[in-house]
Amino acid sequence: MKVFISADIEGTAGITNWDEARKGHPEYAEFREYMTDELVAACEGARAAGATEIVVKDAHSTARNLILSKLPDYVRIVRGWSGHPDAMMFGIDESFDAALYTGYHNKAGTDTNPLAHTLTGTVSRMFLNGEIASEYTLNAHCAARYGVPSVFLSGDAGMCGEAKALVADIATVATSQGFGPATSSLSPQGSMKAIRETVEAALSRDLSTCLPKLADSFELVVEFTTPIEAFKGSWYPGIEHPAPRTLRFRANDFFDIQRAIRFVV
């Protein structure tokens, strides 16, 4: 079994403030370690379920967050941003049997995580075929484009609910719950234990039920926080600019949606 893991940080147990997720701040070192520990727990669960190859994409901010010395010897790590439209999923292809997501957070405008956002702080809301999209929405569609099912996600409780709305059979671990600027979360040890056990169980079953069906066509609508960002992106070929803060793009191939996001957001 070959497994791909996309690792973010804002949905890691305990994270409550942006200073804990940003390189250069004193608090970052501690929470970088928790991010790594949750990722390692997912790797251990996958290994226990029979995974022979595990590829991890460091998918937060600089994409240089995970503590490499803590990763098991059977893991291959993708760091940095290549510029490829697969972005947080760069490194996945048709050879993988499952996609997993650790440390994920809910979309911009939600209140289930104090750090909720979608890709960058310039995005107010992003819609895919009329539904407000999260980063997980985009990444699960990316995985599905390669025929890879999305089998497990850990992150805030709201994100876990959103994940199940797209892929009903995805297994989840709710690491935390937001209350305004505060959180109530599992302890790091509790989160690691739950992730390890849930990943093992999630991969020890029929994975085909976790493959979402892609639509025949796609409409991407991005609402920016300012008209300036929309104006900058309005020059992308084929894009529409129907309102001062809004861009719209239509395509039949989801990769074209990914490519538009790569250059517009």
Backbone hydrogen bonds in HBPLUS format (Angstrom, degrees):
<---DONOR---> <-ACCEPTOR-->    atom                        ^
c    i                          cat <-CA-CA->   ^        H-A-AA   ^      H-
h    n   atom  resd res      DA  || num        DHA   H-A  angle D-A-AA Bond
n    s   type  num  typ     dist DA aas  dist angle  dist       angle   num
A0052-THR N   A0001-MET O   2.78 MM  51  5.52 155.5  1.84 145.4 152.1     1
A0053-GLU N   A0001-MET O   3.31 MM  52  6.66 158.3  2.37 152.3 151.9     2
A0097-ASP N   A0002-LYS O   2.76 MM  95  5.36 166.3  1.78 147.7 152.5     3
A0003-VAL N   A0053-GLU O   2.87 MM  50  6.22 166.3  1.89 155.7 157.8     4
A0055-VAL N   A0003-VAL O   2.93 MM  52  6.40 159.9  1.97 161.5 167.8     5
A0004-PHE N   A0098-ALA O   2.97 MM  94  6.30 166.5  1.99 158.6 163.0     6
A0100-LEU N   A0004-PHE O   2.79 MM  96  6.17 152.3  1.87 156.6 165.9     7
A0005-ILE N   A0055-VAL O   2.85 MM  50  6.27 157.5  1.90 159.6 165.0     8
A0057-LYS N   A0005-ILE O   2.77 MM  52  6.19 162.5  1.80 164.6 169.6     9
A0006-SER N   A0100-LEU O   2.93 MM  94  6.33 161.8  1.96 154.7 155.1    10
A0102-THR N   A0006-SER O   3.05 MM  96  6.45 158.9  2.09 149.3 155.1    11
A0007-ALA N   A0057-LYS O   2.96 MM  50  6.10 177.2  1.96 165.1 165.8    12
A0059-ALA N   A0007-ALA O   2.85 MM  52  5.36 156.6  1.90 153.0 155.0    13
A0008-ASP N   A0102-THR O   2.80 MM  94  6.03 177.9  1.80 159.2 158.9    14
A0012-THR N   A0009-ILE O   2.89 MM   3  5.33 160.3  1.93 126.2 126.4    15
A0011-GLY N   A0103-GLY O   2.80 MM  92  3.95 149.2  1.89 118.1 111.1    16
A0015-ILE N   A0012-THR O   3.25 MM   3  5.97 160.0  2.29 135.6 141.6    17
A0020-GLU N   A0017-ASN O   2.99 MM   3  5.64 150.7  2.08 117.2 125.2    18
A0021-ALA N   A0018-TRP O   2.93 MM   3  5.23 155.7  1.99 111.2 119.1    19
A0025-HIS N   A0022-ARG O   3.23 MM   3  6.11 160.3  2.27 143.3 145.0    20
A0028-TYR N   A0025-HIS O   3.05 MM   3  5.46 146.5  2.17 113.2 122.8    21
A0032-ARG N   A0028-TYR O   2.75 MM   4  5.83 145.8  1.87 159.5 169.7    22
A0033-GLU N   A0029-ALA O   3.28 MM   4  6.43 144.9  2.41 136.3 143.9    23
A0033-GLU N   A0030-GLU O   3.19 MM   3  5.34 126.5  2.49  95.0 107.9    24
A0034-TYR N   A0030-GLU O   3.27 MM   4  6.71 147.6  2.38 137.9 146.5    25
A0035-MET N   A0031-PHE O   2.93 MM   4  6.14 156.9  1.98 143.2 149.2    26
A0036-THR N   A0032-ARG O   3.04 MM   4  6.27 157.4  2.09 142.0 147.8    27
A0037-ASP N   A0033-GLU O   2.85 MM   4  6.11 157.8  1.90 149.5 156.1    28
A0038-GLU N   A0034-TYR O   2.98 MM   4  6.21 159.0  2.02 152.3 156.3    29
A0039-LEU N   A0035-MET O   3.09 MM   4  6.32 156.1  2.15 145.0 151.9    30
A0040-VAL N   A0036-THR O   2.84 MM   4  6.11 160.6  1.88 155.5 160.8    31
A0041-ALA N   A0037-ASP O   2.94 MM   4  6.16 152.9  2.01 143.8 151.3    32
A0042-ALA N   A0038-GLU O   3.06 MM   4  6.37 150.8  2.15 143.9 151.0    33
A0043-CYS N   A0039-LEU O   2.97 MM   4  6.34 153.2  2.05 147.8 155.7    34
A0044-GLU N   A0040-VAL O   2.85 MM   4  6.15 156.2  1.91 152.9 159.1    35
A0045-GLY N   A0041-ALA O   2.97 MM   4  6.21 154.3  2.04 145.7 152.5    36
A0046-ALA N   A0042-ALA O   2.93 MM   4  6.15 156.7  1.99 147.3 153.8    37
A0047-ARG N   A0043-CYS O   2.87 MM   4  6.07 156.7  1.92 148.3 155.0    38
A0048-ALA N   A0044-GLU O   2.98 MM   4  6.15 156.6  2.04 144.2 150.2    39
A0049-ALA N   A0045-GLY O   3.10 MM   4  6.33 134.3  2.32 136.9 148.7    40
A0049-ALA N   A0046-ALA O   3.11 MM   3  5.08 129.1  2.38  92.9 106.7    41
A0051-ALA N   A0046-ALA O   2.95 MM   5  5.42 161.9  1.99 143.4 141.0    42
A0050-GLY N   A0047-ARG O   3.01 MM   3  5.17 157.5  2.06 104.8 111.9    43
A0076-ARG N   A0054-ILE O   2.96 MM  22  6.35 161.1  2.00 158.7 165.0    44
A0056-VAL N   A0076-ARG O   2.81 MM  20  6.20 162.4  1.84 164.1 170.3    45
A0078-VAL N   A0056-VAL O   2.75 MM  22  6.05 160.1  1.78 169.4 174.3    46
A0058-ASP N   A0078-VAL O   3.06 MM  20  6.22 165.2  2.08 164.9 168.5    47
A0063-ALA N   A0060-HIS O   2.67 MM   3  5.01 162.9  1.69 140.5 138.7    48
A0080-GLY N   A0063-ALA O   2.90 MM  17  4.61 163.6  1.92 121.8 126.9    49
A0070-LYS N   A0067-ILE O   3.06 MM   3  5.81 160.4  2.10 121.9 127.9    50
A0071-LEU N   A0068-LEU O   3.07 MM   3  5.41 162.9  2.10 112.7 118.1    51
A0075-VAL N   A0072-PRO O   3.23 MM   3  5.73 162.7  2.27 119.9 120.7    52
A0087-ALA N   A0084-HIS O   3.04 MM   3  5.82 163.9  2.07 126.1 130.6    53
A0089-MET N   A0086-ASP O   2.80 MM   3  5.13 166.1  1.82 133.1 134.8    54
A0090-PHE N   A0087-ALA O   3.03 MM   3  5.20 166.0  2.05 117.8 117.6    55
A0092-ILE N   A0089-MET O   3.11 MM   3  6.00 159.1  2.16 152.7 153.6    56
A0096-PHE N   A0093-ASP O   3.38 MM   3  6.25 176.2  2.38 124.9 125.9    57
A0099-ALA N   A0149-PRO O   2.85 MM  50  6.06 146.0  1.96 162.2 167.2    58
A0151-VAL N   A0099-ALA O   2.95 MM  52  5.96 152.8  2.03 158.6 166.6    59
A0101-TYR N   A0152-PHE O   2.95 MM  51  6.19 141.9  2.10 132.7 144.8    60
A0154-SER N   A0101-TYR O   2.88 MM  53  6.34 144.6  2.01 146.8 158.3    61
A0104-TYR N   A0154-SER O   2.97 MM  50  6.20 153.2  2.04 158.2 150.1    62
A0110-THR N   A0107-LYS O   3.28 MM   3  6.05 154.6  2.35 143.0 142.6    63
A0178-GLY N   A0112-THR O   2.89 MM  66  4.37 132.0  2.13 112.0 113.9    64
A0116-ALA N   A0113-ASN O   3.02 MM   3  5.17 158.7  2.06 122.7 120.1    65
A0120-THR N   A0118-THR O   2.73 MM   2  5.74 132.3  1.96 115.3  99.9    66
A0123-VAL N   A0120-THR O   3.38 MM   3  5.98 171.3  2.39 115.9 118.3    67
A0225-THR N   A0122-THR O   2.85 MM 103  5.42 151.0  1.93 142.2 145.4    68
A0124-SER N   A0223-GLU O   2.73 MM  99  5.46 152.4  1.80 146.4 155.0    69
A0125-ARG N   A0223-GLU O   3.12 MM  98  5.10 159.2  2.17 135.9 140.5    70
A0223-GLU N   A0125-ARG O   2.76 MM  98  5.10 175.7  1.77 166.8 166.5    71
A0133-ALA N   A0126-MET O   2.61 MM   7  5.48 169.0  1.62 155.7 159.4    72
A0127-PHE N   A0221-VAL O   2.71 MM  94  4.96 170.6  1.72 157.2 160.5    73
A0221-VAL N   A0127-PHE O   3.02 MM  94  4.96 161.8  2.05 137.8 141.5    74
A0128-LEU N   A0131-GLU O   2.79 MM   3  5.33 160.0  1.83 152.0 153.9    75
A0131-GLU N   A0128-LEU O   3.14 MM   3  5.33 168.8  2.16 114.1 115.7    76
A0129-ASN N   A0219-GLU O   2.86 MM  90  4.95 169.9  1.87 149.1 152.7    77
A0138-LEU N   A0134-SER O   3.30 MM   4  6.70 160.2  2.35 150.0 152.3    78
A0139-ASN N   A0135-GLU O   2.92 MM   4  6.17 160.6  1.95 151.0 157.3    79
A0140-ALA N   A0136-TYR O   2.74 MM   4  5.80 160.9  1.77 158.7 161.7    80
A0141-HIS N   A0137-THR O   3.15 MM   4  6.27 152.6  2.23 141.8 149.2    81
A0142-CYS N   A0138-LEU O   2.91 MM   4  6.17 147.9  2.02 141.3 151.1    82
A0143-ALA N   A0139-ASN O   2.92 MM   4  6.18 160.7  1.96 146.6 150.7    83
A0144-ALA N   A0140-ALA O   2.95 MM   4  6.12 157.1  2.00 141.0 147.7    84
A0145-ARG N   A0141-HIS O   2.93 MM   4  6.16 139.9  2.10 142.6 152.9    85
A0145-ARG N   A0142-CYS O   3.15 MM   3  5.13 126.1  2.45  94.1 108.0    86
A0146-TYR N   A0143-ALA O   2.98 MM   3  5.38 140.5  2.14 106.3 117.3    87
A0148-VAL N   A0143-ALA O   2.91 MM   5  5.05 164.6  1.93 138.5 134.3    88
A0147-GLY N   A0144-ALA O   2.83 MM   3  4.61 154.1  1.90  99.3 107.6    89
A0150-SER N   A0210-CYS O   3.05 MM  60  5.52 146.1  2.17 147.2 137.4    90
A0171-ALA N   A0151-VAL O   2.97 MM  20  6.16 172.5  1.98 142.2 139.9    91
A0153-LEU N   A0171-ALA O   2.92 MM  18  6.46 143.3  2.06 153.1 164.6    92
A0173-VAL N   A0153-LEU O   3.05 MM  20  6.59 141.1  2.20 143.9 151.6    93
A0155-GLY N   A0173-VAL O   3.16 MM  18  6.61 155.3  2.22 163.6 167.5    94
A0175-THR N   A0155-GLY O   2.87 MM  20  5.32 149.5  1.97 131.5 138.5    95
A0159-MET N   A0156-ASP O   2.97 MM   3  5.32 118.4  2.36 105.3 120.4    96
A0160-CYS N   A0156-ASP O   3.00 MM   4  6.38 153.6  2.07 153.5 161.9    97
A0157-ALA N   A0176-SER O   2.81 MM  19  6.05 153.3  1.88 165.3 169.9    98
A0161-GLY N   A0157-ALA O   3.06 MM   4  6.37 153.9  2.13 147.0 153.2    99
A0162-GLU N   A0158-GLY O   3.00 MM   4  6.29 155.2  2.06 146.1 152.9   100
A0163-ALA N   A0159-MET O   2.85 MM   4  6.06 154.2  1.91 150.0 157.1   101
A0164-LYS N   A0160-CYS O   3.13 MM   4  6.41 155.5  2.19 145.9 151.1   102
A0165-ALA N   A0161-GLY O   3.10 MM   4  6.33 137.7  2.29 139.4 151.0   103
A0165-ALA N   A0162-GLU O   3.14 MM   3  5.05 125.9  2.44  92.0 106.4   104
A0166-LEU N   A0163-ALA O   3.23 MM   3  5.47 135.6  2.44 100.2 110.9   105
A0167-VAL N   A0163-ALA O   2.90 MM   4  6.09 169.9  1.91 155.5 159.0   106
A0170-ILE N   A0167-VAL O   3.11 MM   3  5.60 171.0  2.12 121.4 123.7   107
A0186-LEU N   A0175-THR O   2.87 MM  11  5.52 160.8  1.91 155.6 159.0   108
A0177-GLN N   A0184-SER O   2.86 MM   7  5.33 132.7  2.09 137.3 152.2   109
A0184-SER N   A0177-GLN O   2.94 MM   7  5.33 149.9  2.03 147.0 156.8   110
A0179-PHE N   A0182-ALA O   2.73 MM   3  4.98 162.9  1.76 143.3 141.4   111
A0182-ALA N   A0179-PHE O   2.96 MM   3  4.98 163.7  1.99 123.8 124.5   112
A0191-SER N   A0187-SER O   2.85 MM   4  6.06 159.9  1.89 160.9 166.4   113
A0192-MET N   A0188-PRO O   2.97 MM   4  6.15 163.2  2.00 149.2 153.5   114
A0193-LYS N   A0189-GLN O   3.06 MM   4  6.26 164.0  2.08 148.6 152.5   115
A0194-ALA N   A0190-GLY O   3.05 MM   4  6.22 165.4  2.07 148.0 152.0   116
A0195-ILE N   A0191-SER O   2.89 MM   4  6.04 162.0  1.92 154.7 159.9   117
A0196-ARG N   A0192-MET O   2.93 MM   4  6.06 170.1  1.94 153.6 156.5   118
A0197-GLU N   A0193-LYS O   3.09 MM   4  6.23 171.8  2.10 152.9 155.1   119
A0198-THR N   A0194-ALA O   2.92 MM   4  5.91 159.9  1.96 146.4 152.9   120
A0199-VAL N   A0195-ILE O   2.90 MM   4  5.89 163.3  1.92 153.5 157.7   121
A0200-GLU N   A0196-ARG O   3.23 MM   4  6.35 163.6  2.26 144.4 148.9   122
A0201-ALA N   A0197-GLU O   3.14 MM   4  6.36 164.0  2.16 146.6 150.7   123
A0202-ALA N   A0198-THR O   2.81 MM   4  5.90 156.0  1.86 147.0 154.7   124
A0203-LEU N   A0199-VAL O   3.02 MM   4  6.16 150.9  2.11 152.1 157.2   125
A0204-SER N   A0201-ALA O   3.17 MM   3  5.11 148.5  2.28  98.3 107.8   126
A0210-CYS N   A0207-LEU O   3.00 MM   3  5.66 165.0  2.02 121.5 125.9   127
A0211-LEU N   A0208-SER O   3.35 MM   3  5.65 154.0  2.42 115.9 114.5   128
A0218-PHE N   A0251-ALA O   2.69 MM  33  5.35 158.9  1.73 166.6 174.0   129
A0251-ALA N   A0218-PHE O   2.97 MM  33  5.35 157.3  2.02 147.6 153.0   130
A0220-LEU N   A0249-PHE O   2.76 MM  29  5.13 172.4  1.77 166.5 166.5   131
A0249-PHE N   A0220-LEU O   2.82 MM  29  5.13 153.6  1.89 151.0 157.1   132
A0222-VAL N   A0247-LEU O   2.92 MM  25  5.30 158.7  1.97 147.5 154.6   133
A0247-LEU N   A0222-VAL O   2.99 MM  25  5.30 152.8  2.06 145.4 154.2   134
A0224-PHE N   A0245-ARG O   2.77 MM  21  5.18 168.6  1.78 160.3 161.2   135
A0231-PHE N   A0227-PRO O   2.93 MM   4  6.13 159.2  1.97 153.0 158.5   136
A0232-LYS N   A0228-ILE O   3.08 MM   4  6.36 161.2  2.12 150.8 155.2   137
A0233-GLY N   A0229-GLU O   3.15 MM   4  6.39 156.3  2.21 145.5 151.2   138
A0234-SER N   A0230-ALA O   2.96 MM   4  6.00 122.7  2.29 142.2 157.3   139
A0234-SER N   A0231-PHE O   3.16 MM   3  5.08 142.3  2.31  97.1 108.1   140
A0236-TYR N   A0233-GLY O   3.18 MM   3  5.91 167.9  2.20 124.6 125.6   141
A0239-ILE N   A0236-TYR O   3.16 MM   3  5.75 161.5  2.20 142.9 142.1   142
A0240-GLU N   A0248-ARG O   2.73 MM   8  4.93 170.5  1.74 155.6 158.4   143
A0248-ARG N   A0240-GLU O   2.92 MM   8  4.93 155.5  1.98 130.2 134.7   144
A0246-THR N   A0243-ALA O   3.04 MM   3  5.01 164.2  2.06 112.6 117.7   145
A0256-ASP N   A0253-ASP O   2.99 MM   3  5.54 136.8  2.18 112.3 122.7   146
A0257-ILE N   A0254-PHE O   2.98 MM   3  5.00 123.2  2.31  96.7 111.7   147
A0258-GLN N   A0254-PHE O   2.98 MM   4  6.37 158.2  2.03 153.4 159.0   148
A0259-ARG N   A0255-PHE O   2.87 MM   4  6.12 156.0  1.92 148.1 154.7   149
A0260-ALA N   A0256-ASP O   3.03 MM   4  6.20 153.7  2.10 140.1 146.6   150
A0261-ILE N   A0257-ILE O   3.00 MM   4  6.29 162.2  2.04 153.4 157.9   151
A0262-ARG N   A0258-GLN O   2.92 MM   4  6.16 153.6  1.99 146.7 154.5   152
A0263-PHE N   A0259-ARG O   3.29 MM   4  6.59 142.7  2.44 143.4 150.7   153
A0263-PHE N   A0260-ALA O   3.19 MM   3  5.44 129.4  2.46 100.8 112.4   154
A0264-VAL N   A0260-ALA O   2.88 MM   4  5.87 138.3  2.06 150.8 163.4   155
A0265-VAL N   A0261-ILE O   3.05 MM   4  5.36 164.6  2.08 136.3 141.1   156
